[in-house]
Amino acid sequence: MTERERYVITAQYDQLVTGDIDNAIQTLEVYSKEYFREASAHSDLGYLLATEGQLKRSEEELREAISLGPVSAVDYGNLAFVLRGLNRLNEAKTTCRQAQTRNLQGPWMLSDCYGLAFLNGDTGGMQNIVTSAIGKVGIEDLLLSNASDTEAFYGRRTKARELSRRAIESALRDNRKEAAAIWQLNSAMREAEFGDSEEARREVAASFGMSHSRDVQMLGGLVLARTGETTRSQGLLDEVAKRFPMNTAINRYWVPTARASLVLRRDEAQAIELLRVTVPYELAYPDPTLQTGVLLYPAYVRGEAYLRRGRGKEAAAEFQKYLQYPGATVNCPLAALARLQLGRSYVLIREVEKASAAYRDFLALWKDADSDLPILISAKSEYAKLK
């Protein structure tokens, strides 16, 4: 092999086989400096930096890749995602338009433009993007799932379920069983956070009927952990962590978040400690990619742990991150629920006005929500006591 080929193979081995993204980034940093006119080196580095939440550095590399050419939907999509995450929405919108002008319309390019339309309150734009994806293999199911997250963000669970069902059926028609399982688990995750543990477990079981891949097992373990299904969850998480000991996303994001959820009800301090390793990766967009925005899941679980320990100030700081990074979280349902959790945090420290404002913010978002959602019923009861 040539030196250049060695860089490429080493980086791809770490990215795709071991999952050691930190090591892949180090390799690509050297590669992009020694072959500074190689667009693919900057493109790959920019993408991996974005997956770890290093958005400013990612922007630099992606812009360099685009300047060197040839242009691709992937680079434009990644740049739009990064700019959106940095809350620079006008620049992200310009990037989407430039891609459209060049007829660059890959799956994640459209997904990023959908997220941008959501942030701008452009309901018609969102619908147009979803409509444009209908019938396109590998694109239709992604955009339908994105639309399901928007419905869930506003608490409209029935509509969210229907869109997730369509996303799953779309992927299955193309014989893409793992994609279908991922969309099923995305739906299951929402059900768990909305307080319907039984439905969440049913959907996890349905996903296992489609695929037993690493990502499906890992996400299934996380959802089961969120529902309190300790034994099954622990077994899945242990297996995945053992098989992929060097994988950055698994061992520094997903598994610690799931394990913290498992101990949350009995040992909040341990949950907080388990999440310590996730701090540099909270804004990460790790595989498997579920939504158009980031989940910020470790911060959400850490906030819950602080709530259980009665440390309202620290809890509020965690949930406030969702309001601080709207361009990153976009239509993630956890971003809506964070408003409610923020209200609960302020109650603990007797900041009644702030608590009331946070509850009102959440209830305004969920004004058209399905009335039978357990978490909504609790929120209304809690808010009534504040008046």
Long-range contacts (C-beta under 8 A, 24 or more apart in sequence): 3-34, 4-31, 4-35, 4-38, 7-31, 7-34, 7-35, 7-41, 8-40, 11-44, 15-44, 15-48, 18-244, 18-246, 18-247, 19-244, 19-246, 19-247, 19-248, 19-249, 19-250, 20-246, 20-247, 20-248, 21-48, 21-51, 21-52, 21-248, 21-249, 22-52, 22-248, 23-246, 24-48, 25-49, 25-52, 32-61, 32-64, 37-68, 38-68, 39-64, 39-65, 39-68, 39-69, 39-70, 40-65, 42-68, 43-72, 43-74, 43-75, 43-78, 46-75, 46-78, 46-79, 46-82, 47-74, 47-78, 50-78, 50-81, 50-82, 50-85, 50-285, 51-249, 51-284, 51-285, 51-286, 51-287, 52-248, 52-280, 52-281, 52-284, 52-286, 53-280, 53-281, 53-282, 53-283, 53-284, 53-285, 53-294, 55-82, 55-85, 55-86, 55-283, 55-328, 56-86, 58-82, 59-83, 59-86, 71-102, 71-104, 72-104, 72-106, 73-99, 73-104, 73-105, 73-106, 73-108, 73-109, 74-106, 74-108, 74-109, 76-102, 76-104, 76-109, 77-104, 77-106, 77-108, 77-109, 77-111, 77-112, 78-108, 80-109, 80-112, 80-113, 80-116, 81-108, 81-112, 81-115, 81-285, 84-112, 84-115, 84-116, 84-119, 84-327, 84-328, 84-330, 85-283, 85-294, 85-325, 85-327, 85-328, 86-327, 87-325, 87-326, 87-327, 87-328, 88-327, 89-116, 89-119, 89-120, 89-327, 92-116, 92-327, 93-120, 107-138, 107-139, 107-142, 108-142, 108-289, 110-139, 110-142, 110-143, 111-142, 111-143, 111-146, 111-292, 112-292, 114-143, 114-146, 114-147, 114-292, 115-146, 115-292, 115-293, 115-330, 115-331, 118-150, 118-292, 118-330, 118-331, 119-326, 119-327, 119-330, 126-150, 137-174, 138-174, 138-176, 138-179, 140-167, 140-170, 141-167, 141-168, 141-170, 141-171, 141-174, 141-176, 141-179, 141-180, 141-183, 142-167, 144-170, 145-183, 145-186, 145-290, 145-291, 146-291, 146-292, 146-331, 148-183, 148-186, 148-187, 149-186, 149-190, 149-291, 149-292, 149-331, 149-332, 149-333, 150-331, 152-190, 152-194, 152-333, 153-331, 153-332, 153-333, 153-335, 153-336, 153-365, 154-336, 154-365, 154-366, 154-368, 154-369, 155-194, 155-336, 155-365, 155-366, 155-368, 155-369, 155-370, 155-373, 155-376, 156-368, 156-369, 156-370, 157-190, 157-191, 157-194, 157-369, 157-370, 157-373, 158-370, 160-187, 160-190, 161-187, 172-210, 177-210, 177-211, 178-210, 178-211, 178-213, 178-215, 178-216, 180-210, 180-211, 181-207, 181-208, 181-210, 181-211, 181-213, 181-216, 182-207, 182-215, 182-216, 182-219, 182-288, 182-290, 184-210, 185-216, 185-219, 185-220, 185-223, 185-290, 186-290, 186-291, 188-220, 188-223, 189-219, 189-222, 189-223, 189-226, 189-290, 190-333, 192-223, 192-226, 192-227, 193-226, 193-333, 193-334, 193-337, 193-375, 194-333, 194-373, 194-374, 194-375, 195-373, 195-374, 195-375, 195-378, 196-373, 196-374, 197-227, 197-228, 197-229, 200-226, 200-227, 201-227, 201-229, 214-240, 214-243, 214-244, 215-287, 215-288, 218-250, 218-254, 218-255, 218-258, 219-254, 219-288, 219-290, 221-255, 221-258, 222-254, 222-257, 222-258, 222-261, 225-258, 225-259, 225-261, 225-262, 226-258, 226-261, 228-265, 230-262, 233-258, 233-262, 234-262, 248-281, 248-286, 249-284, 249-286, 249-287, 251-277, 252-277, 252-278, 252-280, 252-281, 253-278, 253-281, 253-284, 253-286, 253-297, 253-298, 254-286, 256-298, 257-297, 257-298, 257-301, 260-298, 260-301, 260-302, 260-305, 261-301, 264-301, 264-304, 264-305, 264-308, 265-308, 268-305, 268-306, 268-308, 268-309, 269-305, 269-309, 271-301, 271-302, 271-305, 272-302, 272-305, 272-306, 275-301, 275-302, 275-305, 282-321, 283-325, 283-328, 291-330, 291-331, 291-332, 292-330, 292-331, 293-328, 293-329, 293-330, 293-331, 293-332, 293-335, 294-325, 294-328, 294-329, 294-332, 295-329, 295-332, 295-334, 296-321, 296-322, 296-325, 296-328, 296-329, 296-332, 296-334, 296-335, 297-334, 300-334, 300-337, 300-338, 300-341, 303-338, 303-341, 303-345, 304-341, 306-345, 307-341, 307-344, 307-345, 307-348, 310-348, 311-348, 312-345, 312-346, 312-347, 312-348, 312-349, 313-345, 313-349, 315-341, 315-344, 315-345, 315-348, 316-342, 316-345, 316-346, 316-349, 319-345, 336-362, 336-365, 336-366, 337-362, 337-375, 339-365, 340-375, 340-379, 343-379, 343-382, 343-383, 344-382, 347-382, 347-386, 352-386, 355-386, 356-383, 356-386, 356-387, 359-383, 359-386
